[in-house]
């Protein structure tokens, strides 16, 4: 088959300096003391005709848009610099996080500068690295065709809220040149928290999976992970803080990714690359009077105020697939609804993309209670959020065809 796309890829080491704080449990913002395995940003540039999209994912916990201050936009600045460098509009650029808990605390739960004086310059350096990674991917493209694979990784995750919803599906986009596989984009939903809340930087099971796939699939230049809808899904092994457990889960997931990649079918859809996005206004969660709590986390959230909060919802069409960028932690059920909404296209929900607005829990989760809806900086928006996400995606899909 004559190649119908051009695809390029790049990666950059974003392993943090020692001493920068991670999220932690008790205490919050404990410093990273050493590095177990490196953290990376990866970018894929996909072109068809004169159209282009760029997908970036980073081994970070997420990107609060106000990391550099209320008067600046961390995500917006990255997208603007990429547009200046490549001509790719911001609506066609996705900046996703793999929500790695053993990485610097870039969610804004605490000001980084309070415990790390060089935070501002480090964050600006991180922005520059993300931009250079994206531009490098655009400079390094080859002719390729698209295959789409759908598989499963049974038994690796569970619903931590004791609910029945578990999405074990692996969805991947495989780009092959004349010489063989070039790039894999892998979408799978499970919190990367096996080794969370310890003082060694690590990409958790995600890093182990990516390394295994890249080592075993001959000729592959990049395996890029995109975190699926996993707001209520955790690893079945639980949070052990054992790197052997993260490695084992990564290897098991790699086996299923390789199996899925081998069975991926040639995409028969017209060669299409399009993007669209919409800034959605999300009402705040209910807030009690400040005098009713002395909990430190609750007080951090109360200081943020009653919003509303604005977040970008994005769709990127690539042939017969559509990547859906979601600015927070979306539950499994919402992810499955998005996949149904995308049909007949193959939907890939990508969480923690283009910013971070915390958990986006459905009404039934609010009724049941639990950590995800407790008062804290992880709970910004109210129970309307999932329906607003779905409505935005429903409106955007016609724009990408």
SVG drawing of the C-alpha trace seen along z (x, -y; Angstrom):
<svg xmlns="http://www.w3.org/2000/svg" viewBox="-26 -38 46 50">
<polyline fill="none" stroke="black" stroke-width="0.4" points="0.0,0.0 1.2,-3.5 2.1,-5.4 -0.7,-7.7 0.9,-9.5 4.1,-11.0 5.1,-10.2 7.9,-11.5 8.9,-10.9 11.3,-12.2 11.9,-11.8 13.6,-13.9 14.9,-13.1 13.0,-15.1 14.4,-13.4 14.1,-16.0 16.9,-17.5 17.4,-15.9 15.7,-17.8 12.6,-18.8 9.4,-17.7 7.1,-14.9 3.5,-14.8 4.0,-12.3 1.6,-11.4 3.0,-12.4 4.7,-14.8 3.5,-16.4 6.2,-17.8 9.0,-15.5 12.1,-15.8 13.2,-13.4 16.5,-11.9 17.6,-9.8 16.6,-8.4 15.5,-4.8 14.7,-5.1 14.6,-8.1 11.5,-10.1 10.9,-11.0 8.7,-13.1 7.8,-11.7 6.3,-13.4 4.7,-12.0 4.0,-14.2 1.4,-12.8 0.8,-14.4 -1.6,-13.7 -1.5,-16.1 -1.0,-19.6 -2.6,-18.7 -0.7,-17.9 -1.3,-16.9 1.3,-16.6 0.8,-14.3 3.1,-14.8 3.0,-12.7 5.3,-13.2 6.2,-11.1 4.9,-13.7 2.0,-13.7 0.1,-16.4 0.3,-20.0 -1.6,-22.6 -2.0,-25.5 -1.1,-28.0 2.2,-26.4 4.1,-29.6 1.5,-31.9 -2.1,-33.0 -1.1,-35.4 0.6,-32.7 -0.6,-29.5 1.9,-26.6 0.1,-24.6 -0.8,-27.6 2.8,-28.8 4.0,-25.4 1.4,-25.2 2.1,-28.8 5.9,-28.1 5.2,-24.9 2.9,-26.8 5.6,-29.4 8.2,-26.7 6.1,-24.4 3.0,-26.2 0.8,-23.7 -2.2,-25.4 -2.7,-24.8 -5.9,-22.9 -3.9,-20.3 -1.3,-19.9 -2.1,-17.6 0.1,-17.9 -0.7,-14.9 0.7,-13.6 1.0,-10.0 0.1,-10.9 3.3,-9.4 3.1,-9.8 6.8,-9.2 7.7,-12.5 7.8,-16.2 4.5,-17.6 3.4,-19.7 -0.3,-19.6 -0.2,-22.7 -1.4,-21.1 1.4,-23.2 3.5,-26.0 6.7,-24.3 8.7,-27.5 7.8,-27.2 10.1,-24.2 12.3,-24.4 13.6,-27.9 14.7,-27.0 11.2,-25.8 10.4,-28.7 13.5,-28.2 13.1,-24.4 9.5,-24.7 10.5,-27.1 13.3,-24.7 10.7,-21.9 8.5,-24.0 11.5,-24.5 12.2,-20.7 8.6,-19.9 8.7,-22.4 12.0,-21.1 10.8,-17.5 7.7,-18.4 9.7,-20.3 12.2,-17.5 9.4,-15.0 8.2,-17.2 11.7,-17.3 12.2,-13.5 9.3,-12.2 9.0,-9.2 6.3,-7.9 4.1,-5.4 0.7,-3.7 -1.6,-3.3 -2.8,-0.1 -5.2,-0.1 -5.1,2.5 -7.5,3.4 -6.5,5.9 -6.8,6.4 -4.7,6.7 -6.9,8.9 -6.2,8.9 -3.8,6.0 -6.2,3.4 -9.2,3.2 -11.8,0.7 -10.7,-0.8 -14.2,-2.1 -15.5,1.5 -17.6,0.8 -18.0,3.2 -16.6,0.9 -13.1,2.0 -11.8,1.2 -8.9,3.6 -8.8,2.6 -5.5,1.7 -6.0,-0.5 -3.0,-1.3 -2.1,-3.2 0.8,-1.5 2.6,-3.4 4.7,-1.3 7.1,-2.5 8.5,-0.4 11.1,1.0 8.6,2.0 7.1,0.6 8.1,-3.0 5.8,-4.3 3.3,-2.9 0.8,-5.1 -0.6,-3.0 -3.8,-3.9 -4.5,-2.0 -6.1,-3.1 -4.7,-2.3 -3.2,-4.6 0.6,-4.4 0.9,-4.2 2.7,-0.9 5.7,-2.8 4.1,-6.1 5.0,-8.2 8.7,-7.2 11.8,-9.2 13.1,-7.7 12.0,-9.2 10.5,-6.5 8.1,-6.1 6.4,-3.2 4.9,-0.4 4.7,-2.8 8.4,-3.2 8.9,0.6 6.3,1.3 7.7,-1.2 11.2,0.0 10.2,3.6 8.2,2.9 10.9,0.7 13.5,3.4 11.5,6.3 9.8,4.8 12.6,4.8 13.1,1.4 10.6,-0.4 11.7,-4.0 9.1,-5.0 6.5,-3.5 4.4,-6.4 2.0,-5.8 -1.2,-7.7 -3.1,-7.2 -6.7,-6.2 -9.7,-6.8 -8.5,-5.5 -9.8,-7.9 -11.1,-4.9 -8.8,-2.1 -5.6,-1.0 -3.1,1.8 -4.2,5.1 -0.9,5.5 -1.8,2.5 0.5,-0.2 3.5,1.7 6.4,-0.7 8.4,2.3 10.1,1.7 10.0,5.4 6.2,5.2 6.2,2.2 8.6,4.0 6.5,7.1 3.3,5.2 5.2,3.4 6.4,6.6 3.0,8.2 1.4,5.1 4.2,5.2 3.3,8.7 -0.3,7.7 0.8,4.5 3.1,6.6 0.3,9.1 -2.1,6.3 0.5,4.6 1.0,7.9 -2.7,8.2 -3.3,4.6 -5.3,4.2 -4.6,1.8 -6.8,-1.3 -9.1,-1.6 -10.4,-5.0 -9.4,-8.0 -6.0,-9.4 -7.2,-12.1 -5.5,-14.3 -7.6,-16.9 -7.9,-18.6 -10.5,-20.7 -10.8,-21.8 -13.2,-23.7 -12.6,-25.5 -15.3,-24.3 -16.4,-26.0 -16.8,-23.6 -18.7,-24.6 -16.9,-24.3 -17.6,-21.4 -19.6,-22.5 -17.5,-24.3 -18.2,-24.5 -17.4,-27.6 -13.7,-27.8 -14.5,-27.7 -15.9,-24.2 -12.6,-22.5 -9.0,-22.6 -7.7,-20.0 -4.7,-21.3 -5.7,-19.8 -9.3,-21.1 -7.9,-24.6 -5.7,-24.4 -8.8,-23.7 -10.9,-26.4 -8.1,-28.9 -8.7,-28.1 -12.2,-29.5 -15.5,-28.6 -14.3,-28.9 -15.7,-28.2 -12.8,-26.3 -11.9,-26.3 -10.5,-23.4 -9.7,-22.4 -11.5,-19.4 -9.8,-18.2 -10.3,-15.7 -7.6,-14.7 -8.7,-12.6 -6.1,-10.2 -7.7,-8.1 -10.2,-5.8 -9.2,-6.8 -9.9,-9.8 -7.8,-10.8 -9.9,-12.6 -8.0,-14.9 -9.5,-15.4 -8.2,-17.9 -8.5,-15.8 -8.9,-12.4 -11.8,-10.7 -13.6,-7.7 -13.8,-4.4 -17.5,-4.7 -17.0,-8.1 -14.1,-6.7 -16.4,-3.9 -19.1,-6.4 -16.6,-8.4 -15.5,-5.3 -19.2,-4.6 -19.7,-8.3 -16.7,-8.1 -18.1,-5.2 -17.7,-4.2 -14.2,-5.7 -12.0,-4.0 -11.9,-6.2 -8.8,-6.7 -9.7,-8.8 -6.5,-10.5 -6.7,-11.8 -4.6,-14.6 -4.3,-16.3 -3.9,-20.0 -4.1,-20.9 -5.3,-19.4 -8.7,-20.0 -8.6,-17.0 -11.1,-14.2 -14.1,-14.5 -16.4,-12.2 -19.9,-11.3 -23.0,-12.0 -23.1,-8.4 -19.6,-8.8 -20.6,-11.9 -23.5,-10.1 -21.3,-7.2 -18.5,-9.5 -14.8,-8.5 -11.4,-10.0 -12.0,-11.3 -14.8,-13.6 -13.4,-14.6 -12.5,-18.2 -9.0,-18.7 -7.0,-20.2 -7.7,-17.0 -11.5,-17.8 -12.0,-21.1 -15.1,-20.5 -18.6,-19.3 -20.7,-16.3 -21.7,-18.1 -18.2,-17.6 -18.6,-14.2 -21.8,-15.3 -20.1,-18.5 -17.1,-16.5 -19.4,-14.3 -21.4,-17.2 -18.1,-19.0 -16.9,-15.8 -20.2,-15.3 -20.0,-18.9 -16.4,-18.5 -16.6,-15.2 -18.4,-16.7 -15.6,-19.2 -13.0,-16.5 -15.2,-14.5"/>
</svg>
